Amino acid sequence: MTMPATRPETPPPDLRHDGGEVLLVDKPKGWTSFDVVHKVKHLLRARKVGHAGTLDPSATGLLILCTGRRTREMSAFTGLEKEYEAEIVLGSRTASFDAETPVIEKRPTDGITADRVREVLQGFTGTQLQVPPMWSAAKVGGRRLYEYARRGVEVERAAREIEIRAIIPTEIAIPIVRFTVVCSKGTYIRSLAEDIGSRLGCGAYLMNLRRTRIGEYHVRDAWTLVDLAARVDAGRVAAG
């Protein structure tokens, strides 16, 4: 059972009260999920704030924050279905599977048609095993994988079961492919981009990613940090 969240059409409550709240935030590009938590904690003068599911710094979109006693309920959000808008680049590969590291390999995209791209995308629907990328926060031996990756060390990772419930192309203009993907918890869209490129035989990496939905919660109902700060400031002025 999902729980109500604070939405932009209503004034932000005083999140310092003991009961706590659930807050939807549209994470900007370049911010870590912890950066957003720290900012909201400062803005709202809240003693306890946590997030229910991270986003990479380069990704934007919906982040669910819980405050006060509601932080105990974060696990109720982490397992919900996710929806993303993704943009991948065909014909190139990077070590991180996204644009955060340089291109390490280029291959021709000659002969790859829009129909072939659609066919490959459709082939990724369903339950499957996915190996977490080295440039991720998953842990092996008590360390984050990206800590090994930064030292140039690759470690063995166990595959995890995920489910891609839908993958819908929205624009195919080779080498750029944009699509919407609906998936289970723990799905790495960067790894999906790498795997798409592998099946096409030309390589691919994730250029842009935006999380648009978690369960029934949509990014259109989320606060930007700028709007949240302005509304909080206005509320404090009105309160005298």
MARMAR-811773 format. One line per field, with one value per residue (C-alpha): x, y negated, z negated; residue number from 0. Coordinates in Angstrom, 1 decimal, always signed. Each point is the difference from the previous one (the first is absolute). Last residue first. Example, Ala and Ser with C-alpha at 12.3 -4.5 7.8 and 13.67 -1.06 7.14 Angstrom:
% residues 2
x: +13.7,-1.4
y: +1.1,+3.4
z: -7.1,-0.7
seq: 1,0
***
This chain:
% residues 240
x: +6.5,-1.9,-0.4,+3.8,+0.5,-2.5,+1.6,+3.4,-1.4,-1.7,+3.2,+2.2,-2.5,-0.2,+3.8,+0.4,-2.5,-3.1,-1.6,-3.5,+1.2,+2.6,-2.7,-0.9,-2.2,+2.9,+3.1,-0.3,+1.9,+3.6,+2.2,+3.0,+2.4,+2.9,+0.0,+2.5,-0.1,+2.0,-0.3,-1.0,-3.7,+0.0,+3.0,-1.5,-3.1,+2.0,+2.0,-3.2,-1.6,+3.1,-0.4,-3.8,+1.0,-3.1,+0.0,-3.7,-2.1,-0.5,-1.9,+2.1,-0.6,+2.2,+2.4,+2.5,+2.7,+2.5,-2.5,-3.1,-2.4,-2.4,-2.6,+0.9,-2.0,+1.4,-2.5,+0.0,+3.8,+0.5,+3.1,+1.9,+3.5,+3.3,+2.9,+2.9,+3.7,+2.4,+1.5,+2.8,+0.9,+0.4,-3.2,-1.8,+0.8,-1.6,-2.8,-0.9,-0.7,+2.0,-1.1,+1.4,-2.3,-2.5,-2.3,+0.6,+0.7,+2.9,+0.8,-3.4,-2.5,-0.4,-3.6,-2.0,-3.4,-3.8,-1.8,+0.6,+3.5,-0.9,-2.3,+3.0,+1.8,-3.0,-0.5,+3.7,-0.2,-3.1,+1.9,+2.7,+3.6,+1.8,+2.8,+0.4,+3.8,+1.9,+1.8,+1.8,+1.2,-2.3,+0.8,-1.6,-3.2,-1.9,-1.4,+1.0,+2.7,+2.9,-1.4,-1.3,-0.8,-2.1,-3.4,-0.7,-2.7,-2.8,-2.2,-3.4,-0.5,-2.8,+0.4,-2.2,+0.0,+2.5,+1.6,-3.2,-1.2,+3.7,-0.2,-2.5,+2.3,+1.0,-3.7,+0.9,+1.8,+0.4,-0.4,+1.3,-1.1,+2.2,-1.5,+2.1,+3.5,+3.0,+3.6,+0.4,-1.4,-3.4,-0.5,-3.0,-2.2,+1.8,+0.5,-0.6,+0.3,+0.4,-2.0,+1.0,-2.1,+2.6,+2.9,-1.5,-1.1,+3.5,+1.6,-2.5,+0.6,+3.8,-0.5,-1.8,+3.0,-0.4,+1.5,-3.4,-2.9,-2.1,-3.8,-1.2,-3.0,-0.4,-1.3,-0.6,+1.0,-2.1,+2.4,-0.4,+3.0,-1.6,-2.0,-2.4,+0.7,-2.9,-2.1,+0.1,+3.6,-0.8,+0.7,-0.3,-2.9,+0.8,+0.2,-1.4
y: -36.3,+3.1,-1.6,-0.5,+3.6,+1.2,-2.1,+1.5,+3.5,-0.7,-1.5,+2.9,+2.6,-1.8,-0.1,+3.7,+1.1,+1.4,+3.2,+0.5,+0.2,+2.5,+2.6,+2.1,+3.1,+2.4,-2.1,-2.1,-2.4,+1.0,-1.9,+1.4,-1.5,+1.3,+3.7,+2.0,+2.1,+2.7,+0.9,+3.6,-0.7,+2.5,-1.6,-3.5,+1.1,+1.6,-3.2,-2.0,+2.5,-0.2,-3.8,+0.5,+2.0,+1.9,+0.3,-0.4,+1.1,-1.6,-2.3,-1.3,-3.0,-0.4,-2.2,+1.2,-2.3,+1.5,+0.3,-2.1,+2.3,-1.9,+1.2,+3.7,+1.8,+2.4,+1.7,+2.3,+0.3,+2.4,+0.5,+3.0,-0.7,+1.2,+0.4,-2.3,+1.0,-2.9,-2.5,-2.2,-3.2,-1.9,-2.0,+3.2,+1.5,-2.9,+0.0,+3.5,-1.2,+1.9,+2.6,+2.9,-0.9,-2.9,-1.6,-3.7,+0.2,-0.5,+3.7,+0.7,+2.3,+3.3,+0.5,+3.2,+0.1,-0.4,-1.5,-2.5,-0.2,+1.4,-2.9,-2.3,+2.3,+0.0,-3.7,-0.6,+2.4,-1.9,-3.3,+1.4,+0.9,+0.5,-2.3,-0.7,+0.1,+0.7,-2.3,+1.1,-1.7,-3.0,-2.0,+0.4,-1.6,+0.3,+3.5,+3.6,-0.7,+1.2,-1.7,+1.4,-1.6,+0.9,-0.7,-2.9,+0.5,-2.2,+1.2,-1.0,+2.0,+1.8,+1.9,+2.6,-0.1,+1.8,-3.1,-1.6,+2.2,+0.3,-3.7,+0.6,-0.6,-3.3,-1.0,-0.6,-3.2,-0.6,+2.0,-0.9,+1.4,-0.9,-0.6,-1.3,-0.6,+2.2,-1.1,+0.3,+3.6,+0.3,+1.7,+1.8,-1.1,-3.1,-0.9,-3.1,-0.4,-3.2,-2.2,-3.6,-0.1,-1.5,+1.7,+3.5,-0.7,-0.9,+2.9,+2.5,-1.5,+0.3,+3.6,+0.8,-1.3,-3.2,-0.5,-0.1,-1.2,+2.3,-0.6,+0.4,+1.8,-0.3,+2.5,-1.4,+0.3,+0.8,-1.7,-3.5,-1.4,+0.3,-3.2,+0.5,-1.1,-2.0,+2.1,+0.0,+1.3,+3.4,+1.5,+3.7,+2.4,+3.6,+3.1,+3.4
z: -10.7,+1.2,+3.3,+0.3,-0.9,+2.5,+2.8,-0.8,+0.1,+3.3,+1.6,-1.2,+1.3,+3.4,+0.3,-1.1,+2.6,-1.7,+1.4,+1.4,+3.6,-1.2,-0.5,-3.1,+0.7,-0.2,+0.6,+3.1,+2.3,-0.6,+2.6,+1.7,+2.6,+2.0,-0.7,+2.0,+3.1,+1.8,+3.7,+0.0,-0.4,-2.8,-1.7,+0.4,-1.8,-2.7,-0.6,-0.2,-2.4,-2.2,-0.1,-0.8,-3.1,-1.3,-3.8,-0.5,+2.8,+3.4,+2.3,+2.8,+2.3,+3.1,+1.8,+2.6,+1.5,+2.5,+1.8,-0.2,-1.9,-2.2,-2.5,-0.3,-2.6,-2.5,-2.2,-3.1,-0.3,-2.9,-2.0,-1.4,-1.1,+1.4,-2.4,+0.5,+0.5,-0.5,+2.4,-1.3,+1.7,-3.3,+0.8,+0.8,-3.4,-1.8,+2.6,-1.2,-3.5,-2.6,-2.6,+2.0,+2.9,-0.4,+2.6,+0.4,+3.7,+2.5,+0.2,+1.5,-1.8,+1.9,+1.3,-0.1,+1.8,-0.5,+3.0,+2.6,+1.5,+3.4,+0.7,+0.1,+2.5,+2.3,-0.2,+0.8,+3.0,+1.3,-0.4,+2.2,-0.8,+3.3,-0.7,-3.7,+0.1,-3.2,-2.5,-3.2,-3.2,-0.1,-3.1,-3.4,-1.5,+3.3,-0.8,+0.1,-2.6,+2.1,+3.1,+3.3,+3.4,+3.1,-1.4,-2.4,-2.6,-1.3,-2.9,-1.4,-3.2,-1.8,-3.3,-1.7,-3.8,-2.2,-1.4,-1.0,-2.9,-1.1,-0.9,-2.7,-3.0,+1.5,-0.6,-3.7,+0.9,+3.7,+3.2,+3.4,+3.3,+3.0,+3.4,+2.8,+1.2,+0.7,+0.1,-3.7,+0.0,-1.6,-3.4,-1.5,-2.9,-1.3,-3.6,-2.2,-3.8,-2.0,+2.4,+0.3,+3.1,+2.3,-1.7,+0.1,+3.6,+1.0,-1.8,+1.5,+3.5,-0.4,-1.2,+3.3,+1.8,+2.0,+3.5,+1.7,-2.1,-2.2,+0.3,-3.6,-1.5,-3.8,-2.5,-3.4,-3.6,-3.1,-2.4,+1.5,+1.7,+3.5,-0.6,+2.9,+3.6,+1.4,+2.4,+3.7,-0.1,-1.4,-3.5,+0.3,-0.9,-0.8,+2.2,-1.1
seq: 239,238,237,236,235,234,233,232,231,230,229,228,227,226,225,224,223,222,221,220,219,218,217,216,215,214,213,212,211,210,209,208,207,206,205,204,203,202,201,200,199,198,197,196,195,194,193,192,191,190,189,188,187,186,185,184,183,182,181,180,179,178,177,176,175,174,173,172,171,170,169,168,167,166,165,164,163,162,161,160,159,158,157,156,155,154,153,152,151,150,149,148,147,146,145,144,143,142,141,140,139,138,137,136,135,134,133,132,131,130,129,128,127,126,125,124,123,122,121,120,119,118,117,116,115,114,113,112,111,110,109,108,107,106,105,104,103,102,101,100,99,98,97,96,95,94,93,92,91,90,89,88,87,86,85,84,83,82,81,80,79,78,77,76,75,74,73,72,71,70,69,68,67,66,65,64,63,62,61,60,59,58,57,56,55,54,53,52,51,50,49,48,47,46,45,44,43,42,41,40,39,38,37,36,35,34,33,32,31,30,29,28,27,26,25,24,23,22,21,20,19,18,17,16,15,14,13,12,11,10,9,8,7,6,5,4,3,2,1,0
***
